């Protein structure tokens, strides 16, 4: 069959070519397409051209997506780091002011002041311990340098 000859089966096969490239065909449709492509040079050429074009577009799109994700994640990491530092500094200032006010500005019983101070100190030690573990884990994580 020559390239210029009209084949009514080609009209029915055209949607299958698109479906095959998008992995949307049933097995029966897939077999029908490949049988037609084996005997029709015109449709086979269209399939190969579209497949090559799709591969090129997909590779370019994937590369751009990866670059955008890396750029966005670096920016987001900086913003998160700054926000955590601001939160930590403000929290320490408020905690210090609260401790000073509690110890020197209230008429609470001494035992209550000691117990509340121990609870606060225990929470601070737990927080610092978890922070230390997370930092150690981040340093020893073998997947931190893996690029997507």
Contact map, one row per residue, 1 for C-alpha under 8 A:
1110100000000000000000000000000000000011100000000000000000000000000000000000000000000000000000000000000000000000000000000000000000000000000000000000
1111100000000000000000000000000000000000110000000000000000000000000000000000000000000000000000000000000000000000000000000000000000000000000000000000
1111100000000000000000000000000000000000110000000000000000000000000000000000000000000000000000000000000000000000000000000000000000000000000000000000
0111110000000000000000000000000000000000000000000000000000000000000000000000000000000000000000000000000000000000000000000000000000000000000000000000
1111111000000000000000000000000000000000000000000000000000000000000000000000000000000000000000000000000000000000000000000000000000000000000000000000
0001111101000000000000000000000000000000000000000000000000000000000000000000000000000000000000000000000000000000000000000000000000000000000000000000
0000111111100000000000000000000000000000000000000000000000000000000000000000000000000000000000000000000000000000000000000000000000000000000000000000
0000011111110000000000000000000000000000000000000000000000000000000000000000000000000000000000000000000000000000000000000000000000000000000000000000
0000001111111000000000000000000000000000000000000000000000000000000000000000000000000000000000000000000000000000000000000000000000000000000000000000
0000011111111100000000000000000000000000001000000000000000000000000000000000000000000000000000000000000000000000000000000000000000000000000000000000
0000001111111110000000000000000000000000000000000000000000000000000000000000000000000000000000000000000000000000000000000000000000000000000000000000
0000000111111111000000000000000000000000000000000000000000000000000000000000000000000000000000000000000000000000000000000000000000000000000000000000
0000000011111111100000000000000010010000000000000000000000000000000000000000000000000000000000000000000000000000000000000000000000000000000000000000
0000000001111111110000000000000000000000001000000000000000000000000000000000000000000000000000000000000000000000000000000000000000000000000000000000
0000000000111111111000000000000000000000000000000000000000000000000000000000000000000000000000000000000000000000000000000000000000000000000000000000
0000000000011111111100001000110010000000000000000000000000000000000000000000000000000000000000000000000000000000000000000000000000000000000000000000
0000000000001111111110000000000010000000000000100000000000000000000000000000000000000000000000000000000000000000000000000000000000000000000000000000
0000000000000111111111000000000000000000000000000000000000000000000000000000000000000000000000000000000000000000000000000000000000000000000000000000
0000000000000011111111111000000000000000000000000000000000000000000000000000000000000000000000000000000000000000000000000000000000000000000000000000
0000000000000001111111111000010000000000000000000000000000000000000000000000000000000000000000000000000000000000000000000000000000000000000000000000
0000000000000000111111110000000000000000000000000010010000000000000000000000000000000000000000000000000000000000000000000000000000000000000000000000
0000000000000000011111110000000000000000000000000000000000000000000000000000000000000000000000000000000000000000000000000000000000000000000000000000
0000000000000000001111111000000000000000000000000000000000000000000000000000000000000000000000000000000000000000000000000000000000000000000000000000
0000000000000000001111111100000000000000000000000000000000000000000000000000000000000000000000000000000000000000000000000000000000000000000000000000
0000000000000001001100111111110000000000000000000000000000000000000000000000000000000000000000000000000000000000000000000000000000000000000000000000
0000000000000000000000011111110000000000000000000000000000000000000000000000000000000000000000000000000000000000000000000000000000000000000000000000
0000000000000000000000001111111000000000000000000000000000000000000000000000000000000000000000000000000000000000000000000000000000000000000000000000
0000000000000000000000001111111100000000000000000000000000000000000000000000000000000000000000000000000000000000000000000000000000000000000000000000
0000000000000001000000001111111110000000000000000000000000000000000000000000000000000000000000000000000000000000000000000000000000000000000000000000
0000000000000001000100001111111111000000000000000000000000000000000000000000000000000000000000000000000000000000000000000000000000000000000000000000
0000000000000000000000000011111111100000000000000000000000000000000000000000000000000000000000000000000000000000000000000000000000000000000000000000
0000000000000000000000000001111111110000000000000000000000000000000000000000000000000000000000000000000000000000000000000000000000000000000000000000
0000000000001001100000000000111111111000000000000000000000000000000000000000000000000000000000000000000000000000000000000000000000000000000000000000
0000000000000000000000000000011111111100000000000000000000000000000000000000000000000000000000000000000000000000000000000000000000000000000000000000
0000000000000000000000000000001111111110000000000000000000000000000000000000000000000000000000000000000000000000000000000000000000000000000000000000
0000000000001000000000000000000111111111001000000000000000000000000000000000000000000000000000000000000000000000000000000000000000000000000000000000
0000000000000000000000000000000011111111101100000000000000000000000000000000000000000000000000000000000000000000000000000000000000000000000000000000
0000000000000000000000000000000001111111100100000000000000000000000000000000000000000000000000000000000000000000000000000000000000000000000000000000
1000000000000000000000000000000000111111100000000000000000000000000000000000000000000000000000000000000000000000000000000000000000000000000000000000
1000000000000000000000000000000000011111111100000000000000000000000000000000000000000000000000000000000000000000000000000000000000000000000000000000
1110000000000000000000000000000000001111111110000000000000000000000000000000000000000000000000000000000000000000000000000000000000000000000000000000
0110000000000000000000000000000000000001111111000000000000000000000000000000000000000000000000000000000000000000000000000000000000000000000000000000
0000000001000100000000000000000000011001111111100000000000000000000000000000000000000000000000000000000000000000000000000000000000000000000000000000
0000000000000000000000000000000000001101111111110000000000000000000000000000000000000000000000000000000000000000000000000000000000000000000000000000
0000000000000000000000000000000000000000111111111000000000000000000000000000000000000000000000000000000000000000000000000000000000000000000000000000
0000000000000000000000000000000000000000011111111100000000000000000000000000000000000000000000000000000000000000000000000000000000000000000000000000
0000000000000000100000000000000000000000001111111110000000000000000000000000000000000000000000000000000000000000000000000000000000000000000000000000
0000000000000000000000000000000000000000000111111111000000000000000000000000000000000000000000000000000000000000000000000000000000000000000000000000
0000000000000000000000000000000000000000000011111111100000000000000000000000000000000000000000000000000000000000000000000000000000000000000000000000
0000000000000000000000000000000000000000000001111111110000000000000000000000000000000000000000000000000000000000000000000000000000000000000000000000
0000000000000000000010000000000000000000000000111111111000000000000000000000000000000000000000000000000000000000000000000000000000000000000000000000
0000000000000000000000000000000000000000000000011111111100000000000000000000000000000000000000000000000000000000000000000000000000000000000000000000
0000000000000000000000000000000000000000000000001111111110000000000000000000000000000000000000000000000000000000000000000000000000000000000000000000
0000000000000000000010000000000000000000000000000111111111000000000000000000000000000000000000000000000000000000000000000000000000000000000000000000
0000000000000000000000000000000000000000000000000011111111100000000000000000000000000000000000000000000000000000000000000000000000000000000000000000
0000000000000000000000000000000000000000000000000001111111110000000000000000000000000000000000000000000000000000000000000000000000000000000000000000
0000000000000000000000000000000000000000000000000000111111111000000000000000000000000000000000000000000000000000000000000000000000000000000000000000
0000000000000000000000000000000000000000000000000000011111111100000000000000000000000000000000000000000000000000000000000000000000000000000000000000
0000000000000000000000000000000000000000000000000000001111111110000000000000000000000000000000000000000000000000000000000000000000000000000000000000
0000000000000000000000000000000000000000000000000000000111111111000000000000000000000000000000000000000000000000000000000000000000000000000000000000
0000000000000000000000000000000000000000000000000000000011111111100000000000000000000000000000000000000000000000000000000000000000000000000000000000
0000000000000000000000000000000000000000000000000000000001111111110000000000000000000000000000000000000000000000000000000000000000000000000000000000
0000000000000000000000000000000000000000000000000000000000111111111000000000000000000000000000000000000000000000000000000000000000000000000000000000
0000000000000000000000000000000000000000000000000000000000011111111100000000000000000000000000000000000000000000000000000000000000000000000000000000
0000000000000000000000000000000000000000000000000000000000001111111110000000000000000000000000000000000000000000000000000000000000000000000000000000
0000000000000000000000000000000000000000000000000000000000000111111111000000000000000000000000000000000000000000000000000000000000000000000000000001
0000000000000000000000000000000000000000000000000000000000000011111111100000000000000000000000000000000000000000000000000000000000000000000000000000
0000000000000000000000000000000000000000000000000000000000000001111111110000000000000000000000000000000000000000000000000000000000000000000000000000
0000000000000000000000000000000000000000000000000000000000000000111111111000000000000000000000000000000000000000000000000000000000000000000000000000
0000000000000000000000000000000000000000000000000000000000000000011111111100000000000000000000000000000000000000000000000000000000000000000000000000
0000000000000000000000000000000000000000000000000000000000000000001111111110000000000000000000000000000000000000000000000000000000000000000000000000
0000000000000000000000000000000000000000000000000000000000000000000111111111000000000000000000000000000000000000000000000000000000000000000000000000
0000000000000000000000000000000000000000000000000000000000000000000011111111100000000000000000000000000000000000000000000000000000000000000000000000
0000000000000000000000000000000000000000000000000000000000000000000001111111110000000000000000000000000000000000000000000000000000000000000000000000
0000000000000000000000000000000000000000000000000000000000000000000000111111111000000000000000000000000000000000000000000000000000000000000000000000
0000000000000000000000000000000000000000000000000000000000000000000000011111111100000000000000000000000000000000000000000000000000000000000000000000
0000000000000000000000000000000000000000000000000000000000000000000000001111111110000000000000000000000000000000000000000000000000000000000000000000
0000000000000000000000000000000000000000000000000000000000000000000000000111111111000000000000000000000000000000000000000000000000000000000000000000
0000000000000000000000000000000000000000000000000000000000000000000000000011111111100000000000000000000000000000000000000000000000000000000000000000
0000000000000000000000000000000000000000000000000000000000000000000000000001111111110000000000000000000000000000000000000000000000000000000000000000
0000000000000000000000000000000000000000000000000000000000000000000000000000111111111000000000000000000000000000000000000000000000000000000000000000
0000000000000000000000000000000000000000000000000000000000000000000000000000011111111100000000000000000000000000000000000000000000000000000000000000
0000000000000000000000000000000000000000000000000000000000000000000000000000001111111110000000000000000000000000000000000000000000000000000000000000
0000000000000000000000000000000000000000000000000000000000000000000000000000000111111111000000000000000000000000000000000000000000000000000000000000
0000000000000000000000000000000000000000000000000000000000000000000000000000000011111111100000000000000000000000000000000000000000000000000000000000
0000000000000000000000000000000000000000000000000000000000000000000000000000000001111111110000000000000000000000000000000000000000000000000000000000
0000000000000000000000000000000000000000000000000000000000000000000000000000000000111111111000000000000000000000000000000000000000000000000000000000
0000000000000000000000000000000000000000000000000000000000000000000000000000000000011111111100000000000000000000000000000000000000000000000000000000
0000000000000000000000000000000000000000000000000000000000000000000000000000000000001111111110000000000000000000000000000000000000000000000000000000
0000000000000000000000000000000000000000000000000000000000000000000000000000000000000111111111000000000000000000000000000000000000000000000000000000
0000000000000000000000000000000000000000000000000000000000000000000000000000000000000011111111100000000000000000000000000000000000000000000000000000
0000000000000000000000000000000000000000000000000000000000000000000000000000000000000001111111110000000000000000000000000000000000000000000000000000
0000000000000000000000000000000000000000000000000000000000000000000000000000000000000000111111111000000000000000000000000000000000000000000000000000
0000000000000000000000000000000000000000000000000000000000000000000000000000000000000000011111111100000000000000000000000000000000000000000000000000
0000000000000000000000000000000000000000000000000000000000000000000000000000000000000000001111111110000000000000000000000000000000000000000000000000
0000000000000000000000000000000000000000000000000000000000000000000000000000000000000000000111111111000000000000000000000000000000000000000000000000
0000000000000000000000000000000000000000000000000000000000000000000000000000000000000000000011111111100000000000000000000000000000000000000000000000
0000000000000000000000000000000000000000000000000000000000000000000000000000000000000000000001111111110000000000000000000000000000000000000000000000
0000000000000000000000000000000000000000000000000000000000000000000000000000000000000000000000111111111000000000000010000000000000000000000000000000
0000000000000000000000000000000000000000000000000000000000000000000000000000000000000000000000011111111110000000000000000000000000000000000000000000
0000000000000000000000000000000000000000000000000000000000000000000000000000000000000000000000001111111111000000000000000000000000000000000000000000
0000000000000000000000000000000000000000000000000000000000000000000000000000000000000000000000000111111111000000100000000000000000000000000000000000
0000000000000000000000000000000000000000000000000000000000000000000000000000000000000000000000000011111111000000100000000000000000000000000000000000
0000000000000000000000000000000000000000000000000000000000000000000000000000000000000000000000000001111111000000000000000000000000000000000000000000
0000000000000000000000000000000000000000000000000000000000000000000000000000000000000000000000000001111111100000000000000000000000000000000000000000
0000000000000000000000000000000000000000000000000000000000000000000000000000000000000000000000000000111111110000000000000000000000000000000000000000
0000000000000000000000000000000000000000000000000000000000000000000000000000000000000000000000000000000011111000000000000000000000000000000000000000
0000000000000000000000000000000000000000000000000000000000000000000000000000000000000000000000000000000001111101100000000000000000000000000000000000
0000000000000000000000000000000000000000000000000000000000000000000000000000000000000000000000000000000000111111100000000000000000000000000000000000
0000000000000000000000000000000000000000000000000000000000000000000000000000000000000000000000000000000000011111110000000000000000000000000000000000
0000000000000000000000000000000000000000000000000000000000000000000000000000000000000000000000000000000000001111111000000000000000000000000000000000
0000000000000000000000000000000000000000000000000000000000000000000000000000000000000000000000000000000000011111111100000000000000000000000000000000
0000000000000000000000000000000000000000000000000000000000000000000000000000000000000000000000000000011000011111111110000000000000000000000000000000
0000000000000000000000000000000000000000000000000000000000000000000000000000000000000000000000000000000000000111111111000000000000000000000000000000
0000000000000000000000000000000000000000000000000000000000000000000000000000000000000000000000000000000000000011111111100000000000000000000000000000
0000000000000000000000000000000000000000000000000000000000000000000000000000000000000000000000000000000000000001111111110000000000000000000000000000
0000000000000000000000000000000000000000000000000000000000000000000000000000000000000000000000000010000000000000111111111000000000000000000000000000
0000000000000000000000000000000000000000000000000000000000000000000000000000000000000000000000000000000000000000011111111100000000000000000000000000
0000000000000000000000000000000000000000000000000000000000000000000000000000000000000000000000000000000000000000001111111110000000000000000000000000
0000000000000000000000000000000000000000000000000000000000000000000000000000000000000000000000000000000000000000000111111111000000000000000000000000
0000000000000000000000000000000000000000000000000000000000000000000000000000000000000000000000000000000000000000000011111111100000000000000000000000
0000000000000000000000000000000000000000000000000000000000000000000000000000000000000000000000000000000000000000000001111111110000000000000000000000
0000000000000000000000000000000000000000000000000000000000000000000000000000000000000000000000000000000000000000000000111111111000000000000000000000
0000000000000000000000000000000000000000000000000000000000000000000000000000000000000000000000000000000000000000000000011111111100000000000000000000
0000000000000000000000000000000000000000000000000000000000000000000000000000000000000000000000000000000000000000000000001111111110000000000000000000
0000000000000000000000000000000000000000000000000000000000000000000000000000000000000000000000000000000000000000000000000111111111000000000000000000
0000000000000000000000000000000000000000000000000000000000000000000000000000000000000000000000000000000000000000000000000011111111100000000000000000
0000000000000000000000000000000000000000000000000000000000000000000000000000000000000000000000000000000000000000000000000001111111110000000000000000
0000000000000000000000000000000000000000000000000000000000000000000000000000000000000000000000000000000000000000000000000000111111111000000000000000
0000000000000000000000000000000000000000000000000000000000000000000000000000000000000000000000000000000000000000000000000000011111111100000000000000
0000000000000000000000000000000000000000000000000000000000000000000000000000000000000000000000000000000000000000000000000000001111111110000000000000
0000000000000000000000000000000000000000000000000000000000000000000000000000000000000000000000000000000000000000000000000000000111111111000000000000
0000000000000000000000000000000000000000000000000000000000000000000000000000000000000000000000000000000000000000000000000000000011111111100000000000
0000000000000000000000000000000000000000000000000000000000000000000000000000000000000000000000000000000000000000000000000000000001111111110000000000
0000000000000000000000000000000000000000000000000000000000000000000000000000000000000000000000000000000000000000000000000000000000111111111000000000
0000000000000000000000000000000000000000000000000000000000000000000000000000000000000000000000000000000000000000000000000000000000011111111100000000
0000000000000000000000000000000000000000000000000000000000000000000000000000000000000000000000000000000000000000000000000000000000001111111110000000
0000000000000000000000000000000000000000000000000000000000000000000000000000000000000000000000000000000000000000000000000000000000000111111110010000
0000000000000000000000000000000000000000000000000000000000000000000000000000000000000000000000000000000000000000000000000000000000000011111110000000
0000000000000000000000000000000000000000000000000000000000000000000000000000000000000000000000000000000000000000000000000000000000000001111111000000
0000000000000000000000000000000000000000000000000000000000000000000000000000000000000000000000000000000000000000000000000000000000000000111111110000
0000000000000000000000000000000000000000000000000000000000000000000000000000000000000000000000000000000000000000000000000000000000000000000111111000
0000000000000000000000000000000000000000000000000000000000000000000000000000000000000000000000000000000000000000000000000000000000000000000011111100
0000000000000000000000000000000000000000000000000000000000000000000000000000000000000000000000000000000000000000000000000000000000000000010011111100
0000000000000000000000000000000000000000000000000000000000000000000000000000000000000000000000000000000000000000000000000000000000000000000001111110
0000000000000000000000000000000000000000000000000000000000000000000000000000000000000000000000000000000000000000000000000000000000000000000000111111
0000000000000000000000000000000000000000000000000000000000000000000000000000000000000000000000000000000000000000000000000000000000000000000000001111
0000000000000000000000000000000000000000000000000000000000000000010000000000000000000000000000000000000000000000000000000000000000000000000000000111
